[in-house]
């Protein structure tokens, strides 16, 4: 696994139950802003050992083809969905 993949995996493993971030946020925290697709690839190829359900698209969209399972896992952690998406807090919503 590449150094970036290892860092991204560590970021994802560090997410707490109920915490949701975007692929882009994981990429930035792992040192490669703009590498959201690489994070998606990582999660698509290694979901068994990572809490993949805590990562969503920038629009709040759930994983295509796995929406029901994604929603079930998020809701079990107390995350509310709105129209099948996670409502993400933007920079303007911070106090």
C-alpha positions in Angstrom: 0.0 0.0 0.0 1.3 3.5 -0.8 2.3 6.0 1.8 -0.7 8.1 0.9 -3.1 5.1 1.2 -1.6 4.3 4.7 -2.1 7.9 5.8 -5.7 8.0 4.4 -6.5 4.7 6.1 -5.2 6.1 9.4 -7.4 9.2 9.0 -10.5 7.0 8.3 -9.7 4.7 11.2 -9.5 7.7 13.5 -13.1 8.7 12.7 -15.4 8.4 15.7 -18.9 6.8 15.5 -21.3 9.4 14.1 -18.5 11.5 12.6 -18.9 11.9 8.8 -16.3 13.4 6.5 -15.9 13.7 2.7 -13.5 11.9 0.5 -11.8 15.2 -0.1 -11.4 15.9 3.6 -9.7 12.6 4.1 -7.4 13.3 1.2 -6.5 16.7 2.5 -5.9 15.3 6.1 -3.7 12.6 4.6 -1.6 15.2 2.8 -2.9 15.2 -0.7 -5.7 17.7 -1.2 -7.6 17.0 -4.4 -7.0 13.2 -4.2 -10.6 12.4 -3.3 -10.8 9.7 -6.0 -7.8 7.9 -4.5 -9.6 7.8 -1.2 -12.7 6.3 -3.0 -10.5 3.7 -4.6 -8.9 2.8 -1.2 -12.4 2.4 0.3 -13.6 0.4 -2.7 -10.7 -2.1 -2.4 -10.3 -2.3 1.4 -13.7 -1.7 3.0 -13.5 -4.7 5.4 -11.0 -3.1 7.7 -12.1 0.5 7.5 -15.2 2.3 8.6 -16.1 3.2 5.0 -19.6 4.3 5.9 -18.2 7.4 7.7 -17.0 8.8 4.4 -19.4 10.4 1.8 -19.2 12.5 -1.3 -18.9 16.3 -1.0 -22.7 16.5 -1.8 -23.5 14.1 1.1 -24.3 11.4 -1.4 -24.0 7.8 -0.1 -22.1 5.1 -1.9 -23.9 4.2 -5.2 -25.2 0.7 -5.1 -24.8 0.5 -1.4 -27.1 3.3 -0.2 -29.3 1.1 2.0 -26.3 -0.4 3.9 -24.6 2.9 4.1 -27.7 4.6 5.5 -28.3 1.7 7.9 -24.8 2.0 9.4 -24.9 5.8 9.6 -28.3 5.9 11.2 -27.1 3.2 13.8 -24.5 5.8 14.8 -27.0 8.6 15.1 -26.4 10.3 11.8 -29.6 11.8 10.3 -30.1 11.6 6.6 -32.1 14.1 4.6 -33.4 12.9 1.2 -31.0 10.0 1.3 -28.0 12.2 1.9 -25.9 13.4 4.8 -26.3 17.1 5.4 -22.7 18.3 5.8 -21.8 21.4 7.7 -20.1 23.9 5.5 -17.6 26.5 6.6 -20.3 29.1 6.9 -22.2 27.0 9.4 -19.4 27.0 11.9 -20.0 29.3 14.9 
